[in-house]
């Protein structure tokens, strides 16, 4: 009688290592390599800010949180403090309008209630004239921007024009570009696409290289449609007006009578151009609530042209928006 021989092989399962492997696999699924690379500049920036906060003698100390908090809380006394009231009014005006238009889910989903909302805004004697037309809030921003531009230029208007103009524009570019680049890097990157898919679909999907380049070169208000990060259009307009303003300001400084005549002429010309767009395209009864600063999937060029034709040109071009800036 033979006995069967059974051979057993001992298999040891390293529980801790296996758990670690599962955890790492899960993390890799949630945070891909694209996210990791996208986070590198953000982490570096945070490290620089923290370093500048705790090392007062470093070159990064101007970025410190302590200094930023002091700048925000310090009490200033200026003859222009009253302008903050108008700035707040303009901000609230614009935010309320966009919260009630592109910020509505039914508008993003193109539901029938979206059209009913727009009709109710237009037909209401109060909301139609005020909240439905926050373009007037943008006009307030332009007046304030023109005022601050004039103050900055006229402080050193006696300097040689070429040198003053170069320094003036460089300071303006460095004031705008860093924040624009940082915002676009976050908004158009993989992190936003993963965690905010609706935002990416409505604000980023129509960009492409051309759209991103338009924002980085401050030419976004010249795009045919504001469907790529549409809310950044104002920065391009503001920079273009800053480029042209010194020529007018220097004329006002050297030859006041000629400068005033130029100001009046440009404002009147701008009014006639706006009126031309208004009547030609039949958009006199429309406002910025009719400008969708978002992209919808499947829209053909003909549909886009019918939506934005005339209204977008009247709303975003420097030759139609220079009036309030010059008044400022």
C-alpha positions as YAML, in Angstrom:
chain: A
units: angstrom
residues:
- id: 1
  name: UNK
  ca: [0.00, 0.00, 0.00]
- id: 2
  name: UNK
  ca: [1.59, 3.12, -1.12]
- id: 3
  name: UNK
  ca: [1.06, 6.41, 0.55]
- id: 4
  name: UNK
  ca: [0.42, 9.42, -1.56]
- id: 5
  name: UNK
  ca: [2.96, 12.11, -1.21]
- id: 6
  name: UNK
  ca: [1.65, 15.62, -1.15]
- id: 7
  name: UNK
  ca: [3.99, 18.51, -1.58]
- id: 8
  name: UNK
  ca: [2.86, 21.82, -0.24]
- id: 9
  name: UNK
  ca: [4.44, 25.09, -1.20]
- id: 10
  name: UNK
  ca: [4.24, 27.90, 1.27]
- id: 11
  name: UNK
  ca: [3.15, 31.17, -0.23]
- id: 12
  name: UNK
  ca: [3.52, 34.24, 1.94]
- id: 13
  name: UNK
  ca: [1.50, 37.28, 1.09]
- id: 14
  name: UNK
  ca: [3.08, 40.51, 2.34]
- id: 15
  name: UNK
  ca: [-0.04, 42.26, 3.52]
- id: 16
  name: UNK
  ca: [1.57, 45.61, 4.22]
- id: 17
  name: UNK
  ca: [3.34, 45.79, 0.85]
- id: 18
  name: UNK
  ca: [0.22, 44.73, -0.98]
- id: 19
  name: UNK
  ca: [-1.81, 47.40, 0.76]
- id: 20
  name: UNK
  ca: [0.82, 49.95, -0.14]
- id: 21
  name: UNK
  ca: [0.75, 48.80, -3.75]
- id: 22
  name: UNK
  ca: [-3.05, 49.12, -3.89]
- id: 23
  name: UNK
  ca: [-2.86, 52.56, -2.34]
- id: 24
  name: UNK
  ca: [-0.25, 53.70, -4.85]
- id: 25
  name: UNK
  ca: [-2.30, 52.29, -7.73]
- id: 26
  name: UNK
  ca: [-5.35, 54.18, -6.52]
- id: 27
  name: UNK
  ca: [-3.37, 57.41, -6.19]
- id: 28
  name: UNK
  ca: [-1.95, 56.97, -9.69]
- id: 29
  name: UNK
  ca: [-5.46, 56.53, -11.07]
- id: 30
  name: UNK
  ca: [-6.72, 59.64, -9.31]
- id: 31
  name: UNK
  ca: [-3.62, 61.76, -9.88]
- id: 32
  name: UNK
  ca: [-2.02, 61.03, -13.22]
- id: 33
  name: UNK
  ca: [1.41, 62.15, -14.33]
- id: 34
  name: UNK
  ca: [-0.15, 65.16, -16.09]
- id: 35
  name: UNK
  ca: [-1.57, 66.41, -12.80]
- id: 36
  name: UNK
  ca: [1.75, 65.97, -11.06]
- id: 37
  name: UNK
  ca: [3.60, 68.01, -13.69]
- id: 38
  name: UNK
  ca: [0.84, 70.61, -13.64]
- id: 39
  name: UNK
  ca: [1.21, 70.98, -9.88]
- id: 40
  name: UNK
  ca: [4.99, 71.55, -9.99]
- id: 41
  name: UNK
  ca: [4.87, 75.32, -10.80]
- id: 42
  name: UNK
  ca: [2.08, 75.82, -8.26]
- id: 43
  name: UNK
  ca: [4.04, 74.08, -5.53]
- id: 44
  name: UNK
  ca: [7.16, 76.07, -6.44]
- id: 45
  name: UNK
  ca: [5.20, 79.32, -6.26]
- id: 46
  name: UNK
  ca: [3.78, 78.39, -2.85]
- id: 47
  name: UNK
  ca: [7.28, 77.51, -1.65]
- id: 48
  name: UNK
  ca: [8.61, 80.89, -2.84]
- id: 49
  name: UNK
  ca: [5.78, 82.73, -1.08]
- id: 50
  name: UNK
  ca: [6.36, 80.83, 2.17]
- id: 51
  name: UNK
  ca: [10.11, 81.37, 1.93]
- id: 52
  name: UNK
  ca: [9.61, 85.10, 1.36]
- id: 53
  name: UNK
  ca: [7.21, 85.25, 4.29]
- id: 54
  name: UNK
  ca: [9.68, 83.81, 6.81]
- id: 55
  name: UNK
  ca: [12.87, 85.26, 5.31]
- id: 56
  name: UNK
  ca: [12.42, 89.02, 5.33]
- id: 57
  name: UNK
  ca: [15.90, 89.67, 3.90]
- id: 58
  name: UNK
  ca: [15.37, 87.49, 0.81]
- id: 59
  name: UNK
  ca: [14.67, 88.74, -2.70]
- id: 60
  name: UNK
  ca: [11.23, 87.08, -2.46]
- id: 61
  name: UNK
  ca: [10.12, 89.11, 0.55]
- id: 62
  name: UNK
  ca: [7.82, 91.33, -1.59]
- id: 63
  name: UNK
  ca: [5.72, 88.18, -2.16]
- id: 64
  name: UNK
  ca: [5.35, 87.43, 1.55]
- id: 65
  name: UNK
  ca: [1.91, 86.83, 3.02]
- id: 66
  name: UNK
  ca: [2.74, 89.21, 5.84]
- id: 67
  name: UNK
  ca: [3.40, 92.06, 3.43]
- id: 68
  name: UNK
  ca: [0.30, 91.28, 1.38]
- id: 69
  name: UNK
  ca: [-1.87, 91.28, 4.50]
- id: 70
  name: UNK
  ca: [-0.39, 94.60, 5.56]
- id: 71
  name: UNK
  ca: [-1.10, 96.10, 2.13]
- id: 72
  name: UNK
  ca: [-4.71, 94.94, 2.34]
- id: 73
  name: UNK
  ca: [-5.35, 96.22, 5.86]
- id: 74
  name: UNK
  ca: [-3.33, 99.43, 5.98]
- id: 75
  name: UNK
  ca: [-5.40, 102.57, 6.00]
- id: 76
  name: UNK
  ca: [-4.68, 104.98, 3.18]
- id: 77
  name: UNK
  ca: [-5.79, 108.54, 2.74]
- id: 78
  name: UNK
  ca: [-6.19, 109.73, -0.83]
- id: 79
  name: UNK
  ca: [-8.37, 112.15, -2.73]
- id: 80
  name: UNK
  ca: [-9.43, 109.20, -4.88]
- id: 81
  name: UNK
  ca: [-10.76, 107.04, -2.03]
- id: 82
  name: UNK
  ca: [-14.29, 107.85, -3.15]
- id: 83
  name: UNK
  ca: [-13.62, 105.97, -6.39]
- id: 84
  name: UNK
  ca: [-13.71, 102.70, -4.45]
- id: 85
  name: UNK
  ca: [-17.46, 103.18, -4.06]
- id: 86
  name: UNK
  ca: [-17.96, 103.28, -7.82]
- id: 87
  name: UNK
  ca: [-15.59, 100.36, -8.29]
- id: 88
  name: UNK
  ca: [-17.61, 98.21, -5.88]
- id: 89
  name: UNK
  ca: [-20.87, 99.20, -7.59]
- id: 90
  name: UNK
  ca: [-19.46, 98.23, -10.98]
- id: 91
  name: UNK
  ca: [-18.16, 94.90, -9.67]
- id: 92
  name: UNK
  ca: [-21.50, 93.97, -8.10]
- id: 93
  name: UNK
  ca: [-23.33, 95.08, -11.23]
- id: 94
  name: UNK
  ca: [-21.28, 92.82, -13.48]
- id: 95
  name: UNK
  ca: [-21.25, 89.82, -11.11]
- id: 96
  name: UNK
  ca: [-25.01, 89.88, -10.58]
- id: 97
  name: UNK
  ca: [-25.65, 90.00, -14.31]
- id: 98
  name: UNK
  ca: [-23.34, 87.10, -15.14]
- id: 99
  name: UNK
  ca: [-24.57, 85.07, -12.20]
- id: 100
  name: UNK
  ca: [-28.05, 85.43, -13.61]
- id: 101
  name: UNK
  ca: [-27.05, 84.63, -17.18]
- id: 102
  name: UNK
  ca: [-24.13, 82.31, -17.93]
- id: 103
  name: UNK
  ca: [-24.08, 81.29, -14.28]
- id: 104
  name: UNK
  ca: [-27.52, 79.70, -14.60]
- id: 105
  name: UNK
  ca: [-27.63, 75.93, -15.09]
- id: 106
  name: UNK
  ca: [-30.55, 76.13, -17.52]
- id: 107
  name: UNK
  ca: [-28.56, 78.45, -19.78]
- id: 108
  name: UNK
  ca: [-25.53, 76.16, -19.65]
- id: 109
  name: UNK
  ca: [-27.79, 73.21, -20.50]
- id: 110
  name: UNK
  ca: [-29.74, 75.23, -23.13]
- id: 111
  name: UNK
  ca: [-33.12, 74.48, -21.54]
- id: 112
  name: UNK
  ca: [-36.33, 76.31, -22.58]
- id: 113
  name: UNK
  ca: [-36.40, 78.20, -19.29]
- id: 114
  name: UNK
  ca: [-33.21, 80.01, -20.37]
- id: 115
  name: UNK
  ca: [-35.02, 81.91, -23.12]
- id: 116
  name: UNK
  ca: [-37.88, 82.73, -20.74]
- id: 117
  name: UNK
  ca: [-35.35, 84.17, -18.32]
- id: 118
  name: UNK
  ca: [-33.79, 86.41, -20.96]
- id: 119
  name: UNK
  ca: [-37.20, 87.61, -22.11]
- id: 120
  name: UNK
  ca: [-38.21, 88.43, -18.55]
- id: 121
  name: UNK
  ca: [-34.98, 90.40, -18.08]
- id: 122
  name: UNK
  ca: [-35.53, 92.44, -21.24]
- id: 123
  name: UNK
  ca: [-39.19, 93.13, -20.51]
- id: 124
  name: UNK
  ca: [-38.76, 94.10, -16.86]
- id: 125
  name: UNK
  ca: [-38.60, 97.91, -16.50]
- id: 126
  name: UNK
  ca: [-36.01, 97.70, -13.70]
- id: 127
  name: UNK
  ca: [-33.97, 94.57, -14.31]
- id: 128
  name: UNK
  ca: [-33.94, 95.11, -18.05]
- id: 129
  name: UNK
  ca: [-32.43, 98.56, -17.72]
- id: 130
  name: UNK
  ca: [-30.07, 97.79, -14.84]
- id: 131
  name: UNK
  ca: [-29.17, 94.19, -14.09]
- id: 132
  name: UNK
  ca: [-29.75, 93.17, -17.68]
- id: 133
  name: UNK
  ca: [-27.30, 95.77, -18.91]
- id: 134
  name: UNK
  ca: [-24.19, 95.41, -16.83]
- id: 135
  name: UNK
  ca: [-22.23, 96.77, -19.80]
- id: 136
  name: UNK
  ca: [-22.73, 100.07, -18.00]
- id: 137
  name: UNK
  ca: [-20.72, 98.57, -15.14]
- id: 138
  name: UNK
  ca: [-17.94, 97.97, -17.65]
- id: 139
  name: UNK
  ca: [-18.24, 101.61, -18.70]
- id: 140
  name: UNK
  ca: [-17.58, 102.59, -15.08]
- id: 141
  name: UNK
  ca: [-14.42, 100.48, -15.10]
- id: 142
  name: UNK
  ca: [-13.29, 102.23, -18.27]
- id: 143
  name: UNK
  ca: [-13.85, 105.69, -16.78]
- id: 144
  name: UNK
  ca: [-11.83, 104.75, -13.68]
- id: 145
  name: UNK
  ca: [-9.12, 103.16, -15.81]
- id: 146
  name: UNK
  ca: [-8.85, 106.30, -17.93]
- id: 147
  name: UNK
  ca: [-8.57, 108.45, -14.82]
- id: 148
  name: UNK
  ca: [-5.80, 106.33, -13.29]
- id: 149
  name: UNK
  ca: [-4.02, 106.15, -16.65]
- id: 150
  name: UNK
  ca: [-4.03, 109.97, -16.92]
- id: 151
  name: UNK
  ca: [-2.74, 110.43, -13.36]
- id: 152
  name: UNK
  ca: [0.09, 107.96, -13.93]
- id: 153
  name: UNK
  ca: [1.16, 109.54, -17.21]
- id: 154
  name: UNK
  ca: [0.87, 113.19, -16.20]
- id: 155
  name: UNK
  ca: [3.06, 112.73, -13.12]
- id: 156
  name: UNK
  ca: [6.07, 112.52, -15.45]
- id: 157
  name: UNK
  ca: [4.72, 114.16, -18.59]
- id: 158
  name: UNK
  ca: [7.70, 116.51, -18.72]
- id: 159
  name: UNK
  ca: [10.08, 113.62, -19.41]
- id: 160
  name: UNK
  ca: [11.12, 112.68, -22.97]
- id: 161
  name: UNK
  ca: [8.12, 111.01, -24.60]
- id: 162
  name: UNK
  ca: [9.86, 107.90, -25.93]
- id: 163
  name: UNK
  ca: [11.43, 106.96, -22.59]
- id: 164
  name: UNK
  ca: [8.30, 107.73, -20.59]
- id: 165
  name: UNK
  ca: [6.13, 105.79, -23.05]
- id: 166
  name: UNK
  ca: [8.38, 102.73, -22.93]
- id: 167
  name: UNK
  ca: [8.50, 102.63, -19.12]
- id: 168
  name: UNK
  ca: [4.76, 103.31, -18.91]
- id: 169
  name: UNK
  ca: [3.87, 100.33, -21.11]
- id: 170
  name: UNK
  ca: [6.40, 97.96, -19.54]
- id: 171
  name: UNK
  ca: [4.97, 98.62, -16.10]
- id: 172
  name: UNK
  ca: [1.46, 97.99, -17.40]
- id: 173
  name: UNK
  ca: [2.45, 94.74, -19.10]
- id: 174
  name: UNK
  ca: [4.16, 93.42, -15.97]
- id: 175
  name: UNK
  ca: [1.09, 94.36, -13.97]
- id: 176
  name: UNK
  ca: [-1.23, 92.29, -16.17]
- id: 177
  name: UNK
  ca: [0.72, 89.43, -17.74]
- id: 178
  name: UNK
  ca: [1.82, 87.43, -14.64]
- id: 179
  name: UNK
  ca: [-1.71, 87.04, -13.29]
- id: 180
  name: UNK
  ca: [-3.09, 86.25, -16.77]
- id: 181
  name: UNK
  ca: [-0.46, 83.57, -17.39]
- id: 182
  name: UNK
  ca: [-1.03, 82.00, -13.98]
- id: 183
  name: UNK
  ca: [-4.82, 81.97, -14.40]
- id: 184
  name: UNK
  ca: [-4.69, 80.48, -17.91]
- id: 185
  name: UNK
  ca: [-2.19, 77.86, -16.73]
- id: 186
  name: UNK
  ca: [-4.65, 76.74, -14.04]
- id: 187
  name: UNK
  ca: [-7.86, 77.14, -16.07]
- id: 188
  name: UNK
  ca: [-6.66, 75.43, -19.25]
- id: 189
  name: UNK
  ca: [-4.68, 72.67, -17.54]
- id: 190
  name: UNK
  ca: [-5.56, 69.04, -16.77]
- id: 191
  name: UNK
  ca: [-6.55, 69.75, -13.16]
- id: 192
  name: UNK
  ca: [-9.47, 71.97, -14.16]
- id: 193
  name: UNK
  ca: [-10.49, 69.57, -16.92]
- id: 194
  name: UNK
  ca: [-10.72, 66.71, -14.43]
- id: 195
  name: UNK
  ca: [-12.29, 68.44, -11.44]
- id: 196
  name: UNK
  ca: [-14.38, 71.11, -13.24]
- id: 197
  name: UNK
  ca: [-15.54, 69.41, -16.46]
- id: 198
  name: UNK
  ca: [-18.48, 71.78, -17.03]
- id: 199
  name: UNK
  ca: [-16.21, 74.81, -16.76]
- id: 200
  name: UNK
  ca: [-13.72, 73.23, -19.15]
- id: 201
  name: UNK
  ca: [-16.44, 72.36, -21.64]
- id: 202
  name: UNK
  ca: [-18.03, 75.81, -21.66]
- id: 203
  name: UNK
  ca: [-14.95, 78.01, -21.26]
- id: 204
  name: UNK
  ca: [-11.89, 76.10, -22.52]
- id: 205
  name: UNK
  ca: [-13.03, 73.62, -25.15]
- id: 206
  name: UNK
  ca: [-13.27, 76.27, -27.89]
- id: 207
  name: UNK
  ca: [-9.87, 77.84, -27.18]
- id: 208
  name: UNK
  ca: [-7.19, 75.97, -29.08]
- id: 209
  name: UNK
  ca: [-3.76, 77.47, -29.55]
- id: 210
  name: UNK
  ca: [-5.15, 80.58, -31.25]
- id: 211
  name: UNK
  ca: [-7.49, 81.42, -28.39]
- id: 212
  name: UNK
  ca: [-4.85, 80.99, -25.69]
- id: 213
  name: UNK
  ca: [-2.38, 83.06, -27.73]
- id: 214
  name: UNK
  ca: [-4.96, 85.84, -28.07]
- id: 215
  name: UNK
  ca: [-5.22, 86.12, -24.28]
- id: 216
  name: UNK
  ca: [-1.48, 85.97, -23.71]
- id: 217
  name: UNK
  ca: [-0.90, 88.74, -26.26]
- id: 218
  name: UNK
  ca: [-3.81, 90.82, -24.86]
- id: 219
  name: UNK
  ca: [-5.75, 90.63, -28.12]
- id: 220
  name: UNK
  ca: [-8.67, 88.54, -26.89]
- id: 221
  name: UNK
  ca: [-11.23, 91.27, -27.55]
- id: 222
  name: UNK
  ca: [-10.44, 90.92, -31.28]
- id: 223
  name: UNK
  ca: [-11.50, 87.27, -31.43]
- id: 224
  name: UNK
  ca: [-14.52, 86.63, -33.63]
- id: 225
  name: UNK
  ca: [-16.40, 85.15, -30.67]
- id: 226
  name: UNK
  ca: [-15.74, 85.35, -26.90]
- id: 227
  name: UNK
  ca: [-16.15, 81.61, -26.33]
- id: 228
  name: UNK
  ca: [-12.60, 81.01, -25.06]
- id: 229
  name: UNK
  ca: [-12.29, 82.31, -21.49]
- id: 230
  name: UNK
  ca: [-14.57, 85.10, -22.62]
- id: 231
  name: UNK
  ca: [-14.39, 87.08, -19.40]
- id: 232
  name: UNK
  ca: [-10.75, 87.99, -20.03]
- id: 233
  name: UNK
  ca: [-11.68, 90.17, -23.02]
- id: 234
  name: UNK
  ca: [-11.62, 93.35, -20.92]
- id: 235
  name: UNK
  ca: [-7.90, 93.06, -20.15]
- id: 236
  name: UNK
  ca: [-7.03, 93.18, -23.84]
- id: 237
  name: UNK
  ca: [-9.27, 96.21, -24.37]
- id: 238
  name: UNK
  ca: [-7.76, 97.99, -21.38]
- id: 239
  name: UNK
  ca: [-4.20, 97.38, -22.57]
- id: 240
  name: UNK
  ca: [-4.96, 98.63, -26.08]
- id: 241
  name: UNK
  ca: [-6.44, 101.83, -24.68]
- id: 242
  name: UNK
  ca: [-3.34, 102.25, -22.51]
- id: 243
  name: UNK
  ca: [-1.19, 101.93, -25.64]
- id: 244
  name: UNK
  ca: [-3.06, 104.74, -27.39]
- id: 245
  name: UNK
  ca: [-3.72, 107.01, -24.40]
- id: 246
  name: UNK
  ca: [-0.23, 108.56, -24.00]
- id: 247
  name: UNK
  ca: [-0.42, 110.20, -27.42]
- id: 248
  name: UNK
  ca: [-3.66, 111.91, -26.47]
- id: 249
  name: UNK
  ca: [-2.47, 112.75, -22.96]
- id: 250
  name: UNK
  ca: [0.75, 114.28, -24.21]
- id: 251
  name: UNK
  ca: [-1.22, 116.42, -26.64]
- id: 252
  name: UNK
  ca: [-3.46, 117.57, -23.78]
- id: 253
  name: UNK
  ca: [-0.36, 118.39, -21.75]
- id: 254
  name: UNK
  ca: [1.51, 120.28, -24.46]
- id: 255
  name: UNK
  ca: [-1.40, 121.78, -26.42]
- id: 256
  name: UNK
  ca: [-4.57, 121.69, -24.28]
- id: 257
  name: UNK
  ca: [-6.90, 123.21, -26.89]
- id: 258
  name: UNK
  ca: [-5.91, 120.68, -29.56]
- id: 259
  name: UNK
  ca: [-6.08, 117.86, -27.02]
- id: 260
  name: UNK
  ca: [-9.63, 118.76, -26.00]
- id: 261
  name: UNK
  ca: [-10.69, 118.93, -29.62]
- id: 262
  name: UNK
  ca: [-9.21, 115.47, -30.24]
- id: 263
  name: UNK
  ca: [-10.99, 114.08, -27.17]
- id: 264
  name: UNK
  ca: [-14.37, 115.38, -28.30]
- id: 265
  name: UNK
  ca: [-13.79, 114.18, -31.85]
- id: 266
  name: UNK
  ca: [-12.84, 110.66, -30.76]
- id: 267
  name: UNK
  ca: [-15.84, 110.38, -28.43]
- id: 268
  name: UNK
  ca: [-18.25, 111.53, -31.14]
- id: 269
  name: UNK
  ca: [-16.65, 109.19, -33.67]
- id: 270
  name: UNK
  ca: [-17.01, 106.30, -31.24]
- id: 271
  name: UNK
  ca: [-20.68, 107.13, -30.70]
- id: 272
  name: UNK
  ca: [-21.38, 107.11, -34.44]
- id: 273
  name: UNK
  ca: [-19.58, 103.80, -34.93]
- id: 274
  name: UNK
  ca: [-21.61, 102.23, -32.12]
- id: 275
  name: UNK
  ca: [-24.80, 103.61, -33.64]
- id: 276
  name: UNK
  ca: [-23.76, 102.15, -37.00]
- id: 277
  name: UNK
  ca: [-23.31, 98.67, -35.56]
- id: 278
  name: UNK
  ca: [-26.51, 99.03, -33.61]
- id: 279
  name: UNK
  ca: [-28.70, 99.89, -36.59]
- id: 280
  name: UNK
  ca: [-26.94, 97.74, -39.19]
- id: 281
  name: UNK
  ca: [-27.14, 94.53, -37.19]
- id: 282
  name: UNK
  ca: [-30.41, 95.35, -35.42]
- id: 283
  name: UNK
  ca: [-28.98, 94.93, -31.92]
- id: 284
  name: UNK
  ca: [-30.03, 98.25, -30.41]
- id: 285
  name: UNK
  ca: [-32.45, 96.50, -28.05]
- id: 286
  name: UNK
  ca: [-29.86, 93.96, -26.88]
- id: 287
  name: UNK
  ca: [-27.33, 94.10, -24.07]
- id: 288
  name: UNK
  ca: [-24.53, 92.00, -22.65]
- id: 289
  name: UNK
  ca: [-27.06, 89.52, -21.29]
- id: 290
  name: UNK
  ca: [-27.41, 88.45, -24.94]
- id: 291
  name: UNK
  ca: [-23.68, 87.76, -25.32]
- id: 292
  name: UNK
  ca: [-22.95, 84.15, -24.29]
- id: 293
  name: UNK
  ca: [-19.37, 84.19, -23.05]
- id: 294
  name: UNK
  ca: [-19.40, 80.40, -23.19]
- id: 295
  name: UNK
  ca: [-19.10, 77.69, -25.80]
- id: 296
  name: UNK
  ca: [-21.86, 75.23, -26.67]
- id: 297
  name: UNK
  ca: [-21.04, 71.95, -28.42]
- id: 298
  name: UNK
  ca: [-22.03, 71.58, -32.05]
- id: 299
  name: UNK
  ca: [-22.50, 75.24, -32.94]
- id: 300
  name: UNK
  ca: [-21.83, 75.97, -36.60]
- id: 301
  name: UNK
  ca: [-20.18, 79.20, -37.83]
- id: 302
  name: UNK
  ca: [-23.46, 80.57, -39.23]
- id: 303
  name: UNK
  ca: [-25.15, 80.25, -35.83]
- id: 304
  name: UNK
  ca: [-22.22, 81.89, -34.08]
- id: 305
  name: UNK
  ca: [-22.25, 84.77, -36.57]
- id: 306
  name: UNK
  ca: [-25.95, 85.39, -35.94]
- id: 307
  name: UNK
  ca: [-25.41, 85.43, -32.16]
- id: 308
  name: UNK
  ca: [-22.39, 87.71, -31.98]
- id: 309
  name: UNK
  ca: [-22.65, 89.74, -35.18]
- id: 310
  name: UNK
  ca: [-22.52, 93.46, -34.46]
- id: 311
  name: UNK
  ca: [-23.16, 93.05, -30.74]
- id: 312
  name: UNK
  ca: [-19.68, 91.75, -29.97]
- id: 313
  name: UNK
  ca: [-17.99, 94.39, -32.13]
- id: 314
  name: UNK
  ca: [-19.98, 97.11, -30.42]
- id: 315
  name: UNK
  ca: [-19.17, 95.67, -27.01]
- id: 316
  name: UNK
  ca: [-15.45, 94.88, -27.13]
- id: 317
  name: UNK
  ca: [-13.55, 96.94, -29.70]
- id: 318
  name: UNK
  ca: [-11.42, 99.92, -28.64]
- id: 319
  name: UNK
  ca: [-12.93, 102.20, -31.29]
- id: 320
  name: UNK
  ca: [-16.41, 101.62, -29.81]
- id: 321
  name: UNK
  ca: [-15.36, 101.61, -26.15]
- id: 322
  name: UNK
  ca: [-12.87, 104.48, -26.05]
- id: 323
  name: UNK
  ca: [-15.49, 107.09, -25.10]
- id: 324
  name: UNK
  ca: [-15.74, 106.32, -21.34]
- id: 325
  name: UNK
  ca: [-11.97, 105.84, -21.14]
- id: 326
  name: UNK
  ca: [-11.33, 109.25, -22.68]
- id: 327
  name: UNK
  ca: [-13.89, 110.86, -20.36]
- id: 328
  name: UNK
  ca: [-11.99, 109.40, -17.41]
...
